[in-house]
Amino acid sequence: MITNKIKRIPRIRFHDLRHTHATLLLKAGIHHKIVQERLGHSFINVTLDTYSHVLPNLQEAVLNIIGDSILGNQIED
């Protein structure tokens, strides 16, 4: 006996896709300004306030870059 089980795909709103897009860009290291422009936010603060939770280690990354710069370690582009 063959049973046709239809799996329903959950409904996804356009806004959910937009949020996912921004989250994936930020996690991939895309600059905040680029994400702001892609989302059409008038102010960078809107982007940063909305998606700051995506980058919890941002402060640590900045400190590492500054530390490497001060110590004369080569920073790769």
Phi and psi in degrees as a GROMACS rama.xvg file:
@    title "Ramachandran Plot"
@    xaxis  label "Phi"
@    yaxis  label "Psi"
@TYPE xy
-98.6275  126.69  ILE-2
-110.062  126.333  THR-3
-90.0375  103.987  ASN-4
-101.315  116.746  LYS-5
-93.4326  120.436  ILE-6
-91.4252  126.189  LYS-7
-87.7868  134.44  ARG-8
-84.5387  131.15  ILE-9
-62.8311  146.554  PRO-10
-67.5101  130.435  ARG-11
-119.26  123.783  ILE-12
-79.2603  155.509  ARG-13
-56.6135  -40.092  PHE-14
-60.5822  -36.5048  HIS-15
-64.6606  -39.8298  ASP-16
-65.1992  -38.9411  LEU-17
-62.9871  -45.3596  ARG-18
-64.2568  -42.1263  HIS-19
-62.411  -42.9069  THR-20
-58.4583  -48.8839  HIS-21
-62.8274  -43.1316  ALA-22
-61.7287  -45.6844  THR-23
-64.5567  -38.9183  LEU-24
-63.055  -46.8192  LEU-25
-65.5876  -41.05  LEU-26
-65.8044  -27.0052  LYS-27
-81.0325  -2.64667  ALA-28
89.4032  13.3359  GLY-29
-69.1322  136.953  ILE-30
-59.5482  142.447  HIS-31
-56.0528  -35.9632  HIS-32
-63.9427  -39.11  LYS-33
-65.4638  -43.5605  ILE-34
-62.2641  -42.8309  VAL-35
-56.4813  -47.3647  GLN-36
-64.9689  -40.6532  GLU-37
-65.7906  -34.2138  ARG-38
-82.9055  -18.3248  LEU-39
81.7287  20.4699  GLY-40
-71.3386  135.7  HIS-41
-69.9259  -32.5774  SER-42
-126.974  140.646  PHE-43
-61.712  -28.8781  ILE-44
-59.1909  -35.9598  ASN-45
-62.5249  -46.1375  VAL-46
-64.0446  -48.2198  THR-47
-65.4435  -41.276  LEU-48
-65.941  -38.0538  ASP-49
-74.3851  -37.5921  THR-50
-115.062  12.4993  TYR-51
-61.7195  -28.2861  SER-52
-66.488  -18.2699  HIS-53
-71.9869  -26.3916  VAL-54
-117.887  66.6792  LEU-55
-67.4119  -22.0541  PRO-56
-99.8662  17.4097  ASN-57
-60.6604  -43.7939  LEU-58
-62.1599  -41.5722  GLN-59
-63.9726  -40.9722  GLU-60
-63.0121  -41.6793  ALA-61
-64.3648  -43.6566  VAL-62
-61.726  -39.3884  LEU-63
-63.8687  -40.5465  ASN-64
-65.9551  -45.2132  ILE-65
-64.1748  -44.0791  ILE-66
-59.8127  -44.7441  GLY-67
-62.7  -38.4902  ASP-68
-64.8814  -44.3955  SER-69
-66.8982  -39.621  ILE-70
-80.1413  -3.62369  LEU-71
80.4519  13.4517  GLY-72
-71.6599  143.04  ASN-73
-71.8764  129.896  GLN-74
-99.5055  124.096  ILE-75
-82.8366  139.407  GLU-76
